[in-house]
């Protein structure tokens, strides 16, 4: 892959540089609640602007249905980027239409523009190569050079990620280069003991990565909603907790393989259980009880790991040399069920290991719970992309940048 530094050495002054970023930030009534992904791509944009490039930033946000939807506009992200850069950022109200063309044409050296949500055009996500290619052709008209720096989207075979680099001279941005370097430390250059913490709602989302890690990790700590399928597979009563019965046989196979290969697979020993799911809007106090993980009442749902499990998991992280964490351990959005996720984050902070927080909800939790991002080895901007890389899959966006 050509690096951004190599691109800059060739000269970008006066050139229109298309930066495929990941500005897919969470919004609450139009207000950004976590700007981590914008800050992550900021160094690449700044480098290009300072070198005199005319920077055209593009991204997706959410899952609009291939047509404009004000709820998914990138306008708030463009405004926040301008604040971070300390400069005006122009905003085009379409992707390849008159507004985009006029906005890009008006750029002068060192200026930055953001075009509207790429997914407002059906060609961005189309499974039809011709439709996707046609959209990539129109995007290519806006630029002279392509820089890929949207790590959170590199596992998608989308027009701006996969097809566009083939149409323009291209280079890898600073963020993606950093992300790939970190992931190599979790796959090719692992220091041991290697501990992986997996949470999140559904075990089905993590099957492939568990399958791969059973041959690489020394310990797997399981939490979140996915843990209850493991507990059920052990024959425990899990009440009305999140359960994927169609995955029980697969989970049993994984537990058997872990035992055979010497991988320590650790499950919760106690949980916080309630008859009511918490109100995440009002954050009203929750009513729950702490119960052993093998005896959750039939009418209750496990919503976080309990205090004994927090202590156990922290002890399993304490002597690690490498830790990868993906997925919250409970319903961290509510303060009464955030202690499990907080305990994992604190254990990573206290550890002397190389620690990686695997994007998505985990990264949001770290910031929501008030941890210093610099206390971790790396916080990824792409949960899905990180997992697929660890699964050993070829990521379309990375393959395109290597071409």
C-alpha positions as CSV (number, residue, x, y, z in Angstrom):
1,X,0.0,0.0,0.0
2,X,1.2,3.5,-0.8
3,X,1.2,5.5,2.5
4,X,-0.1,9.0,2.9
5,X,3.5,10.2,3.6
6,X,4.6,8.8,0.2
7,X,1.6,10.5,-1.4
8,X,2.6,13.8,0.2
9,X,6.1,13.5,-0.9
10,X,4.9,13.2,-4.5
11,X,2.9,16.5,-4.0
12,X,-0.8,17.1,-3.6
13,X,-0.9,20.9,-3.8
14,X,-3.9,21.9,-5.9
15,X,-5.1,18.4,-6.3
16,X,-8.6,17.2,-5.4
17,X,-8.0,14.5,-2.8
18,X,-11.0,12.3,-2.0
19,X,-10.8,11.0,1.6
20,X,-13.1,8.1,2.3
21,X,-13.5,8.6,6.0
22,X,-15.8,7.0,8.6
23,X,-17.9,9.8,10.1
24,X,-20.6,7.3,11.2
25,X,-21.1,9.0,14.6
26,X,-24.0,8.4,17.0
27,X,-26.6,11.1,16.9
28,X,-29.3,12.0,19.4
29,X,-31.9,14.4,17.9
30,X,-29.2,15.8,15.5
31,X,-26.5,16.2,18.2
32,X,-23.3,14.1,18.1
33,X,-22.9,12.1,21.3
34,X,-19.5,10.7,20.5
35,X,-17.1,12.4,18.0
36,X,-14.4,9.8,18.3
37,X,-14.5,8.7,14.7
38,X,-14.2,12.3,13.5
39,X,-11.2,12.9,15.7
40,X,-9.6,9.7,14.4
41,X,-9.5,10.8,10.8
42,X,-8.6,14.4,11.6
43,X,-4.8,13.9,11.4
44,X,-5.1,12.6,7.8
45,X,-7.3,15.5,6.7
46,X,-5.0,18.0,8.4
47,X,-1.9,16.6,6.7
48,X,-3.5,16.9,3.3
49,X,-4.9,20.4,3.9
50,X,-1.6,21.7,5.2
51,X,0.1,20.3,2.0
52,X,-2.3,22.3,-0.1
53,X,-4.7,19.6,-1.2
54,X,-8.3,20.4,-1.9
55,X,-9.8,17.8,0.4
56,X,-13.2,16.1,-0.4
57,X,-14.3,14.1,2.6
58,X,-17.0,11.4,2.1
59,X,-18.6,8.9,4.5
60,X,-21.7,7.0,5.3
61,X,-23.9,7.5,8.4
62,X,-26.4,5.0,9.6
63,X,-28.5,2.8,7.3
64,X,-30.7,5.0,5.0
65,X,-32.5,3.1,2.3
66,X,-30.5,4.4,-0.7
67,X,-32.4,7.8,-0.7
68,X,-32.0,11.1,1.1
69,X,-33.2,11.0,4.7
70,X,-32.6,14.1,6.9
71,X,-32.2,11.9,10.0
72,X,-29.0,10.6,8.5
73,X,-27.5,13.8,7.2
74,X,-23.7,14.3,7.6
75,X,-24.3,18.0,8.2
76,X,-23.6,17.7,12.0
77,X,-20.4,15.7,11.3
78,X,-19.2,18.4,8.8
79,X,-19.8,21.1,11.4
80,X,-18.0,19.2,14.1
81,X,-15.0,18.5,11.7
82,X,-14.8,22.3,11.1
83,X,-14.7,22.9,14.8
84,X,-11.9,20.4,15.2
85,X,-9.9,21.8,12.3
86,X,-10.5,25.4,13.3
87,X,-11.5,26.2,9.8
88,X,-14.6,26.5,7.7
89,X,-15.7,23.2,6.1
90,X,-18.0,23.4,3.1
91,X,-20.9,21.0,2.9
92,X,-22.5,19.6,-0.2
93,X,-26.1,18.7,0.1
94,X,-25.9,15.7,-2.3
95,X,-23.2,13.1,-3.2
96,X,-22.6,13.5,-6.9
97,X,-25.2,16.1,-8.0
98,X,-24.9,19.8,-8.6
99,X,-24.2,20.7,-5.0
100,X,-21.3,18.3,-4.8
101,X,-19.8,19.4,-8.1
102,X,-20.2,23.1,-7.3
103,X,-18.8,22.7,-3.7
104,X,-15.7,20.8,-4.9
105,X,-15.1,23.2,-7.8
106,X,-15.2,26.2,-5.4
107,X,-12.4,24.7,-3.1
108,X,-9.1,26.4,-3.1
109,X,-5.8,24.9,-1.9
110,X,-5.9,23.7,1.7
111,X,-9.7,23.9,1.9
112,X,-11.9,21.0,3.0
113,X,-15.4,20.0,2.0
114,X,-17.8,17.2,3.1
115,X,-20.3,15.7,0.7
116,X,-23.6,14.3,1.9
117,X,-24.1,10.7,3.1
118,X,-22.9,8.3,0.5
119,X,-25.7,5.9,1.3
120,X,-28.3,8.4,0.1
121,X,-27.4,6.9,-3.3
122,X,-28.4,3.3,-3.8
123,X,-25.2,2.7,-5.9
124,X,-23.0,2.9,-2.8
125,X,-24.2,-0.4,-1.2
126,X,-25.6,-2.1,-4.3
127,X,-24.7,-5.8,-4.8
128,X,-24.8,-5.3,-8.5
129,X,-21.3,-4.6,-9.8
130,X,-22.5,-2.4,-12.6
131,X,-24.7,-0.2,-10.4
132,X,-21.9,0.2,-7.8
133,X,-19.4,0.9,-10.5
134,X,-21.5,3.6,-12.1
135,X,-21.7,5.4,-8.8
136,X,-18.0,5.0,-8.3
137,X,-17.5,6.6,-11.8
138,X,-19.5,9.7,-10.8
139,X,-17.5,9.9,-7.5
140,X,-14.3,9.7,-9.4
141,X,-15.2,12.9,-11.3
142,X,-14.9,14.8,-8.1
143,X,-11.3,13.9,-7.4
144,X,-7.7,13.4,-8.7
145,X,-6.5,11.2,-5.9
146,X,-8.1,8.7,-3.4
147,X,-7.1,8.3,0.2
148,X,-8.8,5.4,2.1
149,X,-9.1,6.2,5.8
150,X,-12.5,4.9,6.8
151,X,-11.4,1.8,8.7
152,X,-15.0,1.2,10.0
153,X,-16.1,0.5,6.4
154,X,-13.2,-1.5,4.9
155,X,-15.1,-4.8,5.4
156,X,-17.8,-3.6,3.1
157,X,-17.7,-4.1,-0.7
158,X,-19.2,-0.7,-1.3
159,X,-18.6,1.7,-4.2
160,X,-16.6,4.3,-2.3
161,X,-14.6,1.7,-0.4
162,X,-13.9,-1.0,-3.1
163,X,-14.6,0.3,-6.6
164,X,-13.4,3.9,-6.3
165,X,-9.8,3.2,-5.5
166,X,-9.5,1.2,-8.8
167,X,-10.4,4.4,-10.7
168,X,-7.9,6.8,-9.1
169,X,-4.3,6.9,-7.9
170,X,-4.7,5.8,-4.3
171,X,-3.0,5.7,-0.9
172,X,-3.8,4.5,2.6
173,X,-4.6,7.1,5.3
174,X,-2.9,7.4,8.7
175,X,-5.8,5.9,10.6
176,X,-6.1,2.7,8.5
177,X,-2.3,2.3,8.6
178,X,-2.4,2.5,12.4
179,X,-5.4,0.1,12.7
180,X,-3.7,-2.5,10.5
181,X,-0.5,-2.2,12.4
182,X,-2.3,-2.8,15.7
183,X,-4.3,-5.8,14.3
184,X,-1.1,-7.5,13.2
185,X,0.0,-7.4,16.9
186,X,-3.2,-9.4,17.6
187,X,-2.6,-12.0,14.8
188,X,1.0,-12.3,13.6
189,X,3.1,-10.8,16.4
190,X,1.2,-11.7,19.6
191,X,2.8,-11.4,23.0
192,X,1.5,-13.9,25.5
193,X,-0.6,-14.5,27.6
194,X,-3.1,-13.3,25.1
195,X,-6.5,-12.6,26.6
196,X,-9.7,-11.8,24.6
197,X,-12.8,-10.4,26.2
198,X,-16.0,-10.8,24.1
199,X,-19.3,-9.2,25.0
200,X,-22.3,-7.8,23.1
201,X,-25.8,-9.1,22.6
202,X,-25.6,-12.0,20.2
203,X,-23.3,-15.0,20.2
204,X,-24.0,-15.4,16.5
205,X,-22.2,-12.1,15.8
206,X,-19.0,-13.5,17.3
207,X,-19.1,-17.2,16.1
208,X,-16.4,-16.8,13.4
209,X,-14.0,-14.8,15.6
210,X,-14.4,-17.3,18.5
211,X,-13.7,-20.1,16.0
212,X,-10.5,-18.4,14.9
213,X,-9.4,-17.3,18.4
214,X,-9.7,-20.9,19.8
215,X,-6.4,-21.5,18.0
216,X,-4.7,-18.3,19.0
217,X,-5.9,-16.9,22.4
218,X,-4.8,-18.2,25.8
219,X,-8.0,-17.1,27.5
220,X,-11.5,-16.1,26.3
221,X,-13.7,-14.2,28.8
222,X,-17.3,-14.2,27.8
223,X,-19.9,-11.6,28.9
224,X,-22.8,-9.5,27.7
225,X,-26.0,-11.0,26.3
226,X,-24.1,-13.7,24.4
227,X,-22.9,-15.2,27.7
228,X,-26.4,-16.6,28.4
229,X,-26.2,-19.0,25.4
230,X,-23.0,-20.4,26.8
231,X,-24.5,-20.7,30.3
232,X,-27.6,-22.5,28.8
233,X,-25.3,-24.8,26.9
234,X,-23.8,-25.8,30.3
235,X,-27.3,-26.8,31.4
236,X,-27.9,-23.7,33.6
237,X,-31.3,-22.0,34.0
238,X,-31.0,-18.5,32.4
239,X,-34.6,-17.2,33.0
240,X,-35.7,-14.9,30.2
241,X,-32.2,-13.7,29.4
242,X,-31.1,-13.2,25.8
243,X,-30.7,-16.7,24.4
244,X,-30.0,-18.0,20.9
245,X,-31.1,-21.7,21.1
246,X,-30.1,-22.3,17.5
247,X,-26.5,-21.6,18.5
248,X,-26.4,-23.9,21.5
249,X,-24.8,-26.9,19.7
250,X,-22.2,-24.7,18.1
251,X,-21.4,-23.2,21.6
252,X,-21.1,-26.7,23.0
253,X,-18.6,-27.6,20.3
254,X,-16.6,-24.5,21.1
255,X,-16.5,-25.3,24.8
256,X,-15.3,-28.8,24.0
257,X,-12.6,-27.5,21.6
258,X,-11.4,-25.0,24.2
259,X,-11.0,-27.8,26.7
260,X,-9.1,-30.0,24.2
261,X,-6.8,-27.2,23.1
262,X,-6.0,-25.8,26.5
263,X,-7.8,-22.4,25.9
264,X,-9.3,-21.1,29.1
265,X,-12.9,-20.2,28.4
266,X,-14.3,-18.2,31.3
267,X,-18.0,-17.6,31.9
268,X,-19.8,-15.4,34.4
269,X,-20.2,-16.8,37.9
270,X,-22.8,-14.2,39.0
271,X,-25.1,-11.7,37.2
272,X,-27.4,-8.8,37.9
273,X,-30.9,-10.0,37.1
274,X,-34.2,-8.2,36.8
275,X,-37.8,-8.7,35.7
276,X,-37.7,-5.3,33.9
277,X,-35.4,-4.0,31.2
278,X,-34.1,-0.6,32.3
279,X,-35.4,2.7,30.9
280,X,-32.4,4.0,28.9
281,X,-33.9,7.4,28.3
282,X,-34.8,8.5,31.8
283,X,-32.1,6.3,33.5
284,X,-34.6,5.7,36.3
285,X,-33.2,3.5,39.1
286,X,-33.4,-0.2,38.2
287,X,-34.7,-2.9,40.5
288,X,-32.5,-6.0,40.3
289,X,-30.8,-8.7,42.4
290,X,-27.4,-10.4,42.2
291,X,-27.7,-14.1,41.6
292,X,-25.3,-17.0,40.8
293,X,-25.0,-17.5,37.1
294,X,-26.3,-21.1,37.4
295,X,-29.5,-20.2,39.1
296,X,-31.1,-17.1,37.4
297,X,-34.8,-17.0,38.4
298,X,-37.2,-18.1,35.7
299,X,-38.9,-14.7,35.4
300,X,-35.7,-12.6,35.4
301,X,-33.2,-11.5,32.8
302,X,-29.4,-11.2,33.3
303,X,-28.4,-7.6,32.4
304,X,-24.8,-7.3,33.7
305,X,-22.0,-9.5,35.2
306,X,-22.0,-9.5,39.0
307,X,-19.3,-8.4,41.4
308,X,-17.7,-11.8,41.8
309,X,-17.4,-12.1,38.0
310,X,-15.9,-8.6,37.8
311,X,-13.2,-9.6,40.2
312,X,-12.6,-12.9,38.4
313,X,-12.3,-11.3,35.0
314,X,-9.9,-8.6,36.3
315,X,-7.7,-11.3,37.7
316,X,-7.7,-13.1,34.4
317,X,-6.5,-9.8,32.7
318,X,-3.9,-8.8,35.3
319,X,-1.0,-11.0,34.0
320,X,-1.8,-10.6,30.3
321,X,0.7,-9.3,27.8
322,X,-1.9,-8.7,25.1
323,X,-5.7,-8.0,25.6
324,X,-8.3,-7.5,22.9
325,X,-11.8,-6.4,24.1
326,X,-14.9,-6.3,21.9
327,X,-18.4,-5.8,23.2
328,X,-19.9,-4.4,26.5
329,X,-20.4,-6.8,29.4
330,X,-23.9,-5.5,30.2
331,X,-26.4,-2.8,29.4
332,X,-23.8,-0.2,30.1
333,X,-26.1,2.6,28.8
334,X,-27.9,2.4,32.2
335,X,-25.8,3.4,35.2
336,X,-27.0,0.4,37.3
337,X,-25.8,-2.0,34.7
338,X,-22.5,-0.3,33.7
339,X,-20.3,-1.7,36.4
340,X,-19.3,-4.9,34.5
341,X,-18.2,-2.9,31.4
342,X,-16.5,-0.4,33.7
343,X,-14.6,-3.2,35.5
344,X,-13.2,-4.5,32.2
345,X,-12.1,-1.1,31.1
346,X,-10.5,-0.5,34.5
347,X,-8.7,-3.8,34.3
348,X,-7.3,-2.9,30.9
349,X,-6.2,0.5,32.2
350,X,-4.5,-1.2,35.2
351,X,-2.8,-3.8,33.1
352,X,0.7,-3.5,31.7
353,X,-0.4,-5.4,28.6
354,X,-0.8,-4.0,25.1
355,X,-4.6,-3.3,25.2
356,X,-6.9,-2.9,22.3
357,X,-10.5,-1.8,22.5
358,X,-12.3,-3.2,19.5
359,X,-14.5,-0.4,18.3
360,X,-18.2,0.0,18.2
361,X,-20.1,-0.1,21.5
362,X,-16.8,-0.9,23.4
363,X,-15.2,2.3,22.2
364,X,-18.4,4.3,23.0
365,X,-18.5,2.7,26.5
366,X,-15.0,3.7,27.3
367,X,-15.7,7.3,26.4
368,X,-19.2,7.3,28.0
369,X,-17.8,6.0,31.3
370,X,-15.2,8.7,31.4
371,X,-12.0,6.8,30.8
372,X,-9.0,8.5,29.3
373,X,-8.5,7.2,25.8
374,X,-4.7,7.5,26.1
375,X,-4.8,4.9,28.9
376,X,-5.4,2.2,26.4
377,X,-3.0,0.9,23.8
378,X,-5.4,1.5,21.0
379,X,-9.1,2.2,20.6
380,X,-10.3,0.9,17.2
381,X,-12.8,2.8,15.1
382,X,-14.2,-0.3,13.5
383,X,-15.8,-3.1,15.5
384,X,-17.0,-5.2,12.6
385,X,-13.8,-4.6,10.6
386,X,-11.6,-5.5,13.5
387,X,-13.5,-8.8,14.1
388,X,-13.4,-9.8,10.4
389,X,-9.7,-9.1,10.3
390,X,-9.2,-11.3,13.3
391,X,-11.3,-13.9,11.6
392,X,-8.8,-14.0,8.8
393,X,-11.1,-12.7,6.2
394,X,-10.0,-10.6,3.2
395,X,-11.4,-7.1,3.7
396,X,-12.5,-5.5,0.4
397,X,-11.4,-2.0,1.3
398,X,-7.9,-3.1,2.3
399,X,-7.6,-5.3,-0.8
400,X,-8.5,-2.3,-3.0
401,X,-5.8,-0.2,-1.5
402,X,-3.2,-2.8,-2.1
403,X,-4.1,-3.0,-5.8
